[in-house]
Amino acid sequence: MKSLFVSESCKDTQIHDFHPQSWLQVERGKLSKPSSCSFSSIESLIKIVEPPILPLFKPIDYVKILAQIHEELENCQPNEKSNLYLLQFHVFQGLNETKLLKRSLHSALKHSTTVHEKIIYGNWLRYEKRGEEFLTELLESCGKSSNELDSINVGSEIPIRPAEPVKQGLQSVDSSRNQNQIVSFQIRGEKIMCERGKIANLSIPFHTMLNGPFTESNQEVIDLSQNHISPAGMRAVANYSRNNSLDKGLSVEILLEILVFANKFCCERLKEACDRKLASFVFSFQEAIELLICAIEENTRVLQVSCLQVILRELPACLTDDQIVKIFSNLNREQRSIVLGQASFPFYCLLSEVSLNTDPKSEKTLNFLEKLVESSFSDFQKQIACHKLGCVRLLRKEYEEAVRAFNAGLDAGHVYSTAGLARVDFIKGDKASAYERMTSVISSHQPLGWMFLERSLYTEKENENRIEDLNKATELDPTLTYPYMYRSINLLKTENPKLALEEINRILGFKTSLQCLELRFCLHLTLENYESALCDLHAILTLSPEYLMVGGRVAGVKIATLLGGYVEKWSLADCWMNLYERWSGVDDVGSLSVVYRMIEGESDGLKSVLYFRQSLLLLRLNCPEAAMRSLQLARSHSSADHERLVYEGWLLYDTGHCNEALKKAEESISLQRSFEAFFLKAYVLADSGTDSSCSVSCIELLEEALKCPSDRLRKGQALNNLGGVYLDCEKIDLASDCYTNALKIRHTRAHQGLARVHFLKNKRSAAFEEMSELIRKARSNASAYEKRSEYGEREQTMKDLEVVSRLDPLRVYPYRYRAAVLMDSHKEKEAIEELTRAIAFKADLYLLHLRAAFHEHIGDLQSALRDCRAALSLDPNHQEMLELHKRVYDQETVGGFETM
């Protein structure tokens, strides 16, 4: 959503108008050297747009909200749980926690109590897991059925309504005399004979007509030609009245006639039978559309839900159908309660989510969000719905309507909606009001990074004050990309390209952002470093093959082809040598570029191996979706069954199916003993096993892997892993040999293992020096500084951890260590503040666990309980957290009773 939903003034958060003249030649298929760029004209060369107001739920204190949800889940009724998990989903979405938000959807599905909820959450999960359809095939090949998101039997989920007997006390003629009489219904000149009593028992209107004080009660032939039913339909009604079941083989057209007829004459049992029979005909998307219209008109429960299920299974494609969009956009409150039951809010949440991701400015997105607002009842629901609506109104330049929506969100308690109001003020030319709004928010609430980022856009002294606010934004939330990009370009304007490069490298050191990579690409071009520029472009295209550059005008692939003419051509041997150098130097982006070149120039022979290497690098860069895509490409390009099985094993392992991954590894080994098959089996076994026998097996498997042919990159990794297993088994000398041998083939990360060996031999200074060597060699070395901190004196440890926080502020160990040191020094307030600073931008179990323990230590049991509950929202099964929660809860409860 973030890449598609942008501010109103631009198409995407990308660099715009890179070079108004030279880049026009790129569009024509030529590339003039970017050296014609001058620093004095840089403002016209590179521009970034202001950050968008995101359509996300961003509470001021997400910890408080998660804790509140956890507490309500403990005490609420079963039918309330799915809505609470949906709220939890929106909290995690605002925190960009992809795995956690999917888990929340799973929980919402698991605790759904109505068929509507089950269908909505089931298909929402299917949508979130699009691209993972291959898993079903892989699991089935292992003998495991993946039926979690299969279609449900709607009829069995909706109980049959008990039939109400037709009242016999109505005013009538001698009904007993009429019970066995035959009555004929004339339709289009054809007479259908029926038993008067049987037809009368279908409904009160029929009973009254045939036995009451009406002319028809004495007629033997009654004309029903004006009731839109055919002779065939009426014969089916007659048969139903006798047998209490519909004939087999009735067509959809006849069933629809009977349904309308049953509704008109209030034949509830007949209607129910038609409803369920018609539902059994809903298979295709087109059938679902046609029958849904009728189902809504005739108010049929089972048919409506069956159609809904088939339609939602086609997300997102179904929302390109105008008829479907019209139906869902025009449901009034009464129709929503019939079609969707009590699940209107999650339904329109799903539709608006899909529509925001595909076409945020569209009329359908607007319509779905308006329905979402109408379906909102709680304050949290109003915050979510109104803010999203405000964002879309802003994007569509409907400013008055945007203000109304943002104000409604703010009135419900969503402070982030103030940013939307400030942005509208700014667009209307009232910069001072925008600045005042954000200043008021900063002074009234716990300061957060987005507040200072937003205010920076409205400062009077654009350079000085804006940089000050952006620096504060980075201090409070170092994950925000805009401040780094702005500062980098600002440095470039002052003719400091190297400092500009250092600034953008700060965030790229811990966060792989397409926009930041694109900016760095431009900076490298400015410095005439075409090799590095191409390297970043290759990384961009690996992450997003269809990426558009130059303000979204030119395909990145085209620029890469043109820029390739300005760098040295590499042979296959050159590529392997460069890959070896960059892999050894822990230069993951550089390694990605080499692999990209090799894939481009390689025939199918080695592509599977290269795509596999690509997936490993992407995992290191914390890009799991791109890594999964590369693994699938490795599988599709594999030329041998034993090779394909290995890639299938990794796909299963990476999606949490360890046992099935082991089966694939074993099957591959049975076909051919290979390094990758033994390595996979050892890796999965080490991760899933806990006893000593697993360690013995891992050693044997890795030793077998090392006997098989492979290149030094992979053998170095196997030696490093083998050393780790030996250390776990307390075989220190064998571990030392493994790490030493790994270093001989330049597996740089083995320095870390060897440092551990020195430490276990009481050679702390040698361990420190070993990690210093890794720091010197590795391009990405935040983890090396963190590991070295374990081997230095306290003063050096604190220095190393400060470096870690600067290089990668998402690493939580430094905050925990500093907080523990402060706590030991009886500086409780400062210790808690240190943890709070990190928790504000990173939802982490261990940070919350430690802060909860600190709160318990100083007697603040309410705050401790809040942190426990929020932490358990992140991991409900964490044993230590559960124990702390129970202890704090018991203390707080006892304290509460004593106070009363």
N, C-alpha and C positions, 0 to 999 in steps of 0.2 A: 504494500500500500504506500509506503513512504516514497518509493521511487516514482509512483504514478501521481500521487497527490501533491500538488505543488502550489506555490503562492500564486496570487491572481495575476501577477505581472509577467509571468514567464511560463515556459513549457516544462522546464526541469531544472533541478539544482545542478547545472552544469556550466562549464566555461562557455561564454558566448562571444561571437565575433572575434575569433582568435586572430585573424589577420584579414582585414577587409579586402586586400588585393591578392596577396600570395595564396590565400586559401580558396579564392575563387578558382585558381588554377587547379587546386586539388579536385574541385568538383568537375573540372573539365578533363581530368585524368593526367594532369601534370603537377609537378611539385617543384616550386622554386625554393631555393635554400632559405630556411627561416632566419639566416644570419642578417637578412635585411631588416629584422625587427630592431628598433632602437629603444633604449630604456626611456627616453623622453616621451615616446608615444605609447608607452606600455598601457596606459589607461584605455586606449582604444583597441588594444590587442586582446587583453584578457579581462573578463568581467565575471563576477559571480553575482547571483541574484540573492535577495534576502531569503532567509530560511522560511519555509512555509509554516502556517498554523496547521498542525497535524490533527486529523479527525480522530483523536485518541483520548481515552479517559486517563487523565493525569492528575490524581489527587495530590494535595499538598503533602500528606503523610500516608504513603502507601502502606507502611507497616501497621498503622492504626486500622486501616480499612481491612487488610488481610486478617488481622487479629479479630476484628469484629465479625467478619465472615466465618472464621473458624469457630468462634463462640456460638454464633447463631446455628451453625451446622450441628453443633452438639445438642442443641435444645429445640430445634424446629420440628415441625411435622414433616413426614416423608414427602408430601407433595410440594413442599417449599424448597427442597434441597437443590433441584435442578436450576432454579433461578439464582440461587446463591452461587452455585458453581459457574453460572454464566457471568455473574458480576466478577468473580475471581478471574475468569478468562479475560475480561476487559482490563483488569488491573495488570495482569501479566503481559497483555498486548501493549499497554502503555509503557511497560518496562522493557519491551523488546525481548521477552523471554519465550522463545518459540516452543521449546520442549515443554515448558510448564503450561503454556496456554493450551497445547494439545492435550495434556493430561487433564486439564480442567474440563475440556469438552468430553473426554472419556468419562469423567466423573458425572457430568451432567447427563450423559446418555445412560450410565449405569443406574442413576437414581431417578430416571424419568418414570413417572407414574401414569402417564396417558399415552395413547398411541400417537397423538400429534407430536408430543415431545420426542418420542423415540424416533420417529421419522425425521424430524427436523435436526436433531443432534447427530443422528446416524449419518445423514447426508452432509451435514456440516463437516464431520470428520472425514468423510470421503473427499470432500472438496479440499480440506487442508492437506490430505495425503495424496493429492493428484500427483502423478508421476511415479507413484510407488506401486502401480498395478502389477508390476513384475513380481512383487513379493508373493502374491497369491499363487502364481505358477511355481515359484521356488518352494514355498511351503508344502504345496501339494506333492511336489516331486520327492519331498522328505516324508510323505505320509501324514502330514499335519494339515488339517482343514482350517482355513482362515475364513470363518463364517461370521465374524463379529459384526461386519457391516453389510451382511446379506439383507435382502428384502424380508420384511416381516409379513406374517399372515394377518392381514388387517382384520379379516372376519373373525378370527379367534380372539383378537384384542378387544373387539367391541361386542359386548354381550347382546344377545337377542332380547328385545323388549318383550315383557310378558303381555300376552294378548288379553285385552279387556273384552269380556263377553258383551255382546250386544244386549242392551237393556230390553227386557221383555215387558216392562210395565208401561210402555208407551201406548198412547191411544190407538186402538186398532179395531178393525173388523174382526171377524172370527178367524184369527190367525191360525188356529189349529186346523181349521177347514182348508187353509191355503198351503199347509206345510208340504203336501205331496203333489200339489198342482204343478203342472208344467207351464212355464211362461217362456215366450219367444221374444227375443230382441231382434228387431229388424234393423239391419245396417246395409245401406247401399243395395236395397232390393233383396238381400239375403237374410233368411231367418235362422237364428241360432237358438236352439232349444236349451233351456236351463231349468233346474229345479228351483221353484220360487223360494222355498225355505232356505236352500243352500245359499242362494244369492243374497237373500235377506240377511243372513248371518255374517255377511262380509263387512257390513258397517251399519251404523245407525241411519244414515240417509237412505240406504237401500231398504232397510227394515221398515222405515217410515213410508217410503214410496210404495213398497209392495204389500204392506200389511196395514197401512194407516188409512186415514180418511181422504185419500187421493184417488183420482180417477183410475190411476195405474193399478190400484189394488184389485180392481175388478176386470182389468183387461188381460187378455191372453197373449196379445201381441203389443209390444211397446217399442216405439221408434227411438233408437239411440243414434241415428245417423249424424246428428249435430254434435257429437261428443268426441270427435277426432280419434276414433278407434276403428280398426278394420275388422272385417268378419273373422279373419284368422286370430286377431288379438282377442276378440270377444269369445271365441271358442276356447282359447287358452284360459281366459278368466273363468268360463263355465267349468272347465276341467279342474281348475284350482279350487273352485268352490266345493267340488265333490271330493277331491283327493287331498286337499290341504297341501299341495305341492305343485310347483310349476312343471310343465311338460319338458322333457329333455329335447334338445335340438332347437329350441326357440332362438330365432335370430336376434341380434341387437336391436334392429328396427322394431320388431314386435314387442320386445321387452320394454323399449322406451315408450311405445304406445300404451302398454299396460300400466307402466309407472305413472304416466300423466293421468290416465283414467283412474287409477287407484287413489292418486292425490285428490282428484276432483271429487270423488265420492267417499273420501275419508276411509278407505279400506287399508287400515294400518298394517295388518298381517300380510296382505297382498303386496303392499308397498315395500315392506321389509324383505319379502322374498325376492322381489324384483331388484331391489337395491343390492342384495348379496349376489344375485345371479349376474347382474351387469358388472359388478366389481371383478368377477372372475374373467371377464373379457378384456381387462385393461392390461395390455402388454407393451404396446409401442407408445412412443411419445405422442404421435398424432392422435391415436385413439384416446389417450389420456386428456388431451386438450378438448377434443370434441365431447367427450363424456363429462368432463368437469363442468362445462357450461350448463349442461342439462342437470347435473347433480346439484349445482348451486340453485338453479331455478326451482327444482323439485324438492330441495332440502333432504337429500339422502346422505346418511352418515357414512356408511361403508364405502360407497362409490366415491364420495368426495375425498376421503383419506387415501383410497387406493390410487386415484388419479394424482393426488398430491405427491405420493411416494414415487411414482414413475417419473413425474416431471422433475422433482428435485434430484433424482439420480442423474439427470442430464446437466447439472450445473458444471460450469458456467454457461454452456451453450444454450440452455433453455431460455436464458434471459435475452437472447437475440431474437426470439420469436415475439412479434408485436402483439399477437393475440394473448399470449401468456402474461406479458407485461401489463396489458390493458386489464385483464381479469384481476391480477393481484393489486393493481393500483386503484381499482374502483370498488373494492370490497368495502361496504359500509360497516358500522359497528356491529349490527345484528348479523350480517353475513359472516363477519370475521369470527364471531362467537360460535357460529355453526360450522364453518369450514375448518377453523383452527382451534376450536375449543378455548382453553385458557392459555394457549401458546402463541398468541399474536405477537408478543414482544420478541421472543427468540426467533420467530419466523421472519419478521421484518429486520431483525438484527442480521440474520443470515443473508437475506436478499440484498440489503444495503451494503454489507461487507463485500459481497461478490461484485456488486455494481461499482462500488468505490474503487475496487482493484482494477476494473476493466475500463470504465468510462465515467470518471468522477463528475464531469460537467453535465452529464446527460439528464434529460427530463425524467427518465425512469429512476435514476439515482435519487433525484429530488422527490419524486413521488413516493418511493419506498421509505425515505427518511421522514417524510410528512406522516406516513402511516405509522412509522416507529414512534414518533412523538405522540400521536393519538393513542398508541397502545401502551404508553408509559404510565405507571401508577406510582411507584416509589420514587423518592428523591434521587436515588442513584440512577434509576432508569431514565429520569428526566435529564439528569446531567449528561449522560451518555448520548441520548437521542438529540437533545437540543444543540449540544456542541457540534456533533457531526453535521446536523442540518446547517448550522451557522457556517461551518467550513465550506460546505458545498455552495451556499448562497454567496459567500465571499469569492469563491473561485469563479462563479458565474457573473460576478460584478453586480449582484443584486444587493446593494449595500444596506438599504433600509431594512430589508427582510433579514439580512445577516445580523444586524444589530439586535433586532427583536429576538432572534434565535439565541444569540450569544447571551443577551440579558436574561432570557429564560433559563439557560444553563447556569449562569452565575447566581440567579435567584435560588436555584435548586441546590447550590453549594459548590459548583465547579469553578474554582478560581482561575484555572487555565483559560477559561473562556474570556477572561479579561484581556488576554493577548489578542484575541480576535477583535474585541472592541477597539483596542489601541491601534490595531492595523487599519481598521476602517477610518478612524480619526486621521491617521497619517495619509491614507489615500485621498481623503477629502481635503487635505492641505492643512489640517490642524495638528501640526507636529507637537506643539506645546501640550495640548490635551493628552496626546498619546504618551508623552514623556511623564506627565503628571499621573496618569493612570498606573503606569508601571512602577513609578516611585511609591505610590500609595500601596500597591501590592507588596513591594519589597519591605516597606516599613510595618505592614500589618500582619505579615505571615512569616513563617520560617523561610529564609531566603534560599532559593534554588537556582540552579544554573540558567534555566530557561528564562527566568525573570530578568536577569541582567543581560542576557543575549537579546531579548526583545527590546529592552530599554535602550540598548546600544544603537538601535536603528534610528532613534529619535533625538539623539544628543545634539546640542547646539554647536559645540566645537567638534566637528565630525572626527578629526583625527585623534586628538588628545583624549577627550572624554569617551569616545567610542572604544578606543584601545583599553582604557581603564575598565570599562564595563565588561568588555570581552575577556580581559584577563581574570576578572572576578568570576565570570561565567565558567571559564576553564578551571579555576580553582575549586568551584563548587561541583562542577560536573565535567571532568576531563574528556568524556566521551562525545561531547558536542563537536561536530566537525566544522561548523561555520566559523568559529573564532580562529581556528588555525588557518583556514583558507583566507580569511580577511587579512590576518596579520602577515601571512606570506606574501600576498599581493601588495600590501602596503609597503613591505620591505623591498619588493621588486621595484615599486615606483620610486623609491629613494636610491635606486641603483645599487642594491645589495642582493644580487641574485643568489649568492651562496648562503646568506642568512635566510633568505626566503626559502631556499631548499631545506635548510636545517629545520625551519619552522614546520613545514609540511611533513617532514620526516618524523617529527615528534609524534604525530597521531598515527602515521602509517607504521610506526614501530609496534603498535599494539592493536590497531583496528584497520582492517582491510576495507577501505571505502573506495568505490568506483570514482566518485567525484574528486576525492583527494588524489587518487592515482592519475586522473586526467589532468589535474592541475600540475602535478609533478612532471608529467609528460611535457606540458607546455614549458615549464621551467627548464627542463633539460634541453629543449629546443632553443630556448633563449640563450642558454650557455653553449649552444652548438655541440652538445653531447648527444649525438644521434643514437649511439649505441644504447645509452641508458634510457633515452626516450622510447626507443623501440622495445626495450625490455619492459617498461611500464605498460606500453600499449599491448604487448603480448599477454601480460597479466590481466589487463582489462578484458581482453577477448577470451581468455580462458574462463574468467568468471561470468562473462555475459557475451556470448558469441555474436549477438545481434546489436551490440552497443553502437549508438550513434554519437558522433562527436561534432565539433564545430557548431554548437548550438542546435544539435539534433539534425543537422543537414547532411552529414556525410557518414557513411558506414565506416566504423573503425577498421574493418578488414581492408577497405580500400586505401585508407591512409597507411596502414601497415605495409601494404604492397608497395606503395609509392616511396615510403620512407626506407624500405629495404634496399633501394638503389643507392643509398648514401652510407651504408655500413658494409663492412667486410663480409664476403660470402664465406660460409663455413662448410667444410666437407663433413661427412658423417663422423670421421675420426676426430675432427676439431670439436664437433658437438659433444661427443662423449668426454673429451678432455675438459671442455668448459663445464659440463654438467658435474664432473667429478670435482673440479675446483670449487664450484659454487655450493655444491652439496656439502663438501667438507668444511666450507666457510660458513655454514648455517645461513646461507643467503637464499631464502625460500622463493622470493620474487624472482631473483636472477635465475634460479633453477627452473622455475615455471617457464621463463622465457626460452631457455634452451630446449626444454621438452616441447614447447609449442613449435619451435623451428623444426625439430626432428619429426614431429607428427606431420607437419606440412610437407616435408620433403621425402617422407617415407611411404613406401608401398605397404600393402596390408601385412607384410611379414612381421614387422616389429611393432605395429601400432597398438596391439593389445598390451604389450609390456610398457609402452610409453604412456598410454592412458592410465595404467595402474600406477606408475610413478607419479603421474599428475595428480591422481586422487590422494596419494600420501602427502604430497606437498600442500594440497588444498586443506586437508585435515589439520596440518600444522598451522595454517593460516586461519583456522577456525571458520572455514567456509564449507559446512557439511553438505549443503544442497548441491553445490558445484562438485564436491568430491563424489557424491552419489552418482551424479550424471557421468563423471569420468569413469567410475567403476562399471557402470552399465555399458559405456562405450568399449571398455576393455573386454567385457563379456561378449559383446556382439562382434568384436573383431578377432576373438580367439579362434585359432585354426585347429586346435586339438581339444578333445574332450577333457583330458586331465587338466589342461590349462583353464578351460571354461569353468570347471568345477571349483577351482581355487577362487576365481573371481566371484562365483555365486556364493561361496563360503564367506568371503569378506562382506558381500552385500547383506547376507543374513546376520552376520556378527554385528555389523554397524547399525542394524535395525533391531537389535536386542534378542536375536534368536540364536543363542550360543549352542544349544544342543544340535540344532539343524546345521549350523556352521561346522561343527565337529564331524557330522555325517558326511558333508561335502568333502572335507579334507581327507577323511578316510577313504572315500570312494575314489578320490583323485590319486591317492597313494597306491590303491589297488590296481589302478591302470598304469601308473608310471611313478616311480620314486623321483620326486623333484624337490628342489630347495624350497619353492614357494608353498608346496603342499605341507611339508614337514613344519615349516615356519608358521603357517596358518594354524595348524593343529596345536603347536606349542603355545602360540600366543593366546588362543581361545581358552586352552586348558589352564594357563597361568592366571587368566582373568576370572575364570568361573570356579576354579578349584581352590580349596583352602587347606587341605591336609598335606602332610609331608610326602605322601605317595604321588601327589600331583607334581611336586617339585622334582622328584626322581624321574617321572615321565617326561617332564619338560626338558630336563637335561638330556635325556636319551634322544628326544625328538630334535633338539637343536644340534646335537652332535651329528645326527643323521643328516640334517639339513646342510651342515658344513661340509659333508662328504660329497654333496651333489654339486654339479656345475652351477655357477652364478657369478655375477660381477662383484667387484670389491665393495661397492656401495651397500649392497644387500648383505654381503658376508660380514661387513663391519657392524651392521645393525644386529645380525644374529649373534656375533661375539659379544656385543654389548649386552644383549638380553641374557645370554648365557651367564655372563659375569654377574648380572643381577640375581639370577636364580641361585648361583653358587653362594652369593652373599646371604641370601635368605636361609640357606642351609648351613651357614657359618663355615663354609669352605673358603677361607679368605685367600689363601695362596692360589687356588685354582681360579678364583675370581680375578685376582691380580694378573694372572697369565692371560686371561681372556681380554681384559681391558688393554693390556700392553700390546697384544697382537692386533686388537682393533685399531689402536693408535698407529701401528706400523703401516696399516693400509689407509691411514688418515681419516678414520671415523672420529671426528673431533669430539663428539659428545661423550666418548669414553673417558675423557678427562674427569668428568663428574663421578663416574664409578670408581676410578682410580683414587680420587680424592677421598671417597668413602672408605676405601681400603686403608689408606694412610691413617685416617681418623680412627678406625677400629684397631689399628696397631699403635695407637697413642702417639701418632706423629701429626699433631695438629697443624704445625707450621708447614709441613710438607703438603697436607691437604689444602691449606690456604694457597700455597704456591701453584698447586695443580689446577685449582679453579681460576687463579689469575691467568694461567696459560690459556684456559678455555676462553676467558674474557678477551684476551688479545686476539684470538683466532676467529671468534664467532662474530658475525655481523649482527645477529639478533641475540643479545646477551643479557637481557633482563633476568632470565631464569638462572644464568650463571652467577650474576651478582647475588641473587637471592640465596643460591646454594652456598656461595662463598661466605655469606654472613654467618653460617653455622660454625665456621672454623676460625673466626677472628675474635679478638678481644671486644668487649662491649662497645667501646668507642668506634672501632672499625666496623663492627656489626651495624651500628646505627647509621654510619656513613653509607655502607653498602645498601642498606634498606631504603635510604633516602634516594639513592640512585635508582633502585628498582621502582619506586613509586613515580619517579620522574619518567623513566623509560616505559613503564607499563603500569599505569595507575589501577588497572583492573585486577592485579595480583593482590590477594587479600592478606597474605602472611605478614607483610610489613606493618600493616595497620594493627593486626593482632599483637605482634611483638611489641610495637611501641606502646600500645595500650597496656599490655602486661607489665612493661617496665614502669609506666606511670602508676599503675596500681600498686606495684611493689614499693613505690616511693610514697604511698599514701596520698596520691593525687587522684582521688576517685573521679572528681568532676572532669578533669582533663582526660582521664582514661576513657570515660564514656563519650566525651566529645570527639576523641580520635576515631572511635568506632562509628559514631554517628555520621561523621564526615564521609566515610566510605559507604555506609549503608544508604545514604541519600541518593547515590547514583548506581549502586550495585546491590541487588537483592541476593544476599549470600547467607547460607545456613550457618556457617561457622562464625561470621561476624555477629549475627543475631544471637547465636548461642552464647558467645562470650559476653556480649552486652547484657543478656538476661542474667548470666551468672554474676556480673558486676552489680546489677540492680538488686539482685537477691542479697549480695554481700552487704550492701549499704542499707538494706531494709526497705527498699522501694519495691514492694511485692507487686503492686499493680503494673508498674512498668516492666517488671520481670515477666509477669504473666502475659502481657501484651507481646513481648518479644518471643516468648515461647510459642504462642499461638501463631504468630507470623512465620516463624521458622518451620513449624509443622505444616504450614500451608505450602512451603517449598518442598518438604520431604516428610510426609505423614508417618513414615515408618522408621525414622532415625531413632535408634534405641536410646542414646544418651539424652537426646532432646525430649523424648517421651518421659524419661525418668526425672529430668529437671522440671518439666511441666507438671508432673504429678506432685513433686515435692513442693513447688511454689504454690500450686493450687491448694494443696492441703494446708499450708501455712496461712495463705490468704483467707481461706474459708474459716479456719479456727480463729484467726484474728478478727474476722468479721463478726463471728458469734460472740467473741469476748467484748467487742465494742458495743453490741446491742444491749 
